[in-house]
């Protein structure tokens, strides 16, 4: 009897805008795998019930996006180290009969910089703008790569302080007024805020204050060149857009569900860039 097709999913509310089905669909076709990956809209009220039926519905696992990442963290039997540190789950899989939850956002962030700015982790202190869930993933990645001076900047200082306590040694918390002086010797500037997204076009920080060797990256990828990246490029700094983080974070999940570690290629990137342009500029 033929093996059943391998099934995975992404769930969120809303989720129709997700590019994940295009990414995983591209890989399924490229590697000739008999499988599927679909978007499933689940309300917060229905999420716990949805999680209980995954195995009986034949799913090998899937992705979790807003607003379910924290709920998924609480509902899985086990979390990997990244999920524990970040406090949220974006990838689900079955292992030893149990449902596991992981977080691949930190991997995606680091792999994107590895691809486009090799050696980035040796560049000096890092300034992280924002203190939400994305900032937690970025800080975990920075600590994993041995960066010992991580400066969190947030309009609400208390939220930055929460992350300082969460991540401990080498992490400091600052209000927005301190941004300029914090940039003066920074080797990496990371924007995790919504500033720079379409409809929210402010400049998250002024890259003019950065040293010449600094790298600037934005986890926003709609638009691909945010106002921050445009200003950094005009200043002559190395910039990395946020699309690669989306592409690279998908790799570990695909490998768990479908048994092949896929490649992030220029062709895949161009396909998603074209889709962003065709569908209009919505986030995620």
HURANOR-V443822 format. One line per field, one symbol per residue. phi: phi as a letter, one per 40 degrees, with the letter a starting at -180 (. if undefined). psi: psi as a letter, one per 20 degrees, with the letter a starting at -180 (. if undefined). burial: b if it has 24 or more other C-alpha atoms within 12 Angstrom, else e. A space follows every 10 residues. Layout:
BEGIN
phi->???
psi->???
burial->???
END
This chain:
BEGIN
phi->.cccdcbaab baacbccccd dccccccdcc cgccaaabcb cbcdcccccd cccdcccgcc iibbbdbccc ccdccccabc ccccccgabb bbacaggbcb bbbbccdccc cccdcbadgd ccchdbbbch bccccccccd cccdcgcbbb bcbadcddcc cdccccbgdg bbbaccccdd ccccbccabb cbccchcdga ccccaccccc ccccbbbbcc bbccbcdccc cccccgccbb cccccccccc cccdcccbgb ccbcbcccdc ccdccdcccg cbcg
psi->pqqqqpprrp qanrihipig hgghhghggg jlpnrqoqpo ppqhhigggg hhjgghjjpi aaqpapkjgh ghghiqhqqr gggghhjqpi pqqppkiqpq projhggggg hghggimpjh ijiaqppopq kahhhggggg ggghjjpinp oppqgohhhh hghghgicpi pqpqrhhigg hhihjqippp ojripiqpim krohroihiq rhiqppqpip jnrgnrhghg hhghijqpqp rihhggghii ghgggghijp orqorhgggh ghghhghhir mqq.
burial->eeeeebbbbb bbbebebbbb bbbbbbbbee eebebbbbbb bbeeeebeeb beebeeeebb bbbbbbbbbb bbbebbebbb ebbbbbbbbb bbbbeeeebb bbbbbbbbbb bbbeeebeeb bebbbbbbbb bbbbbbbbbb bbbebebbbb bbbbeeeebb bbbbebbeeb bbbbbbeebb ebbbbbbbbb bbbbbbbeee eeebbbbbbb bebbbbbbbb bbbbbbbbbb bbbeeebbbb bbbbbbbbbb bbbbbbbbee ebbbeeebbe ebbeebeeee bebb
END
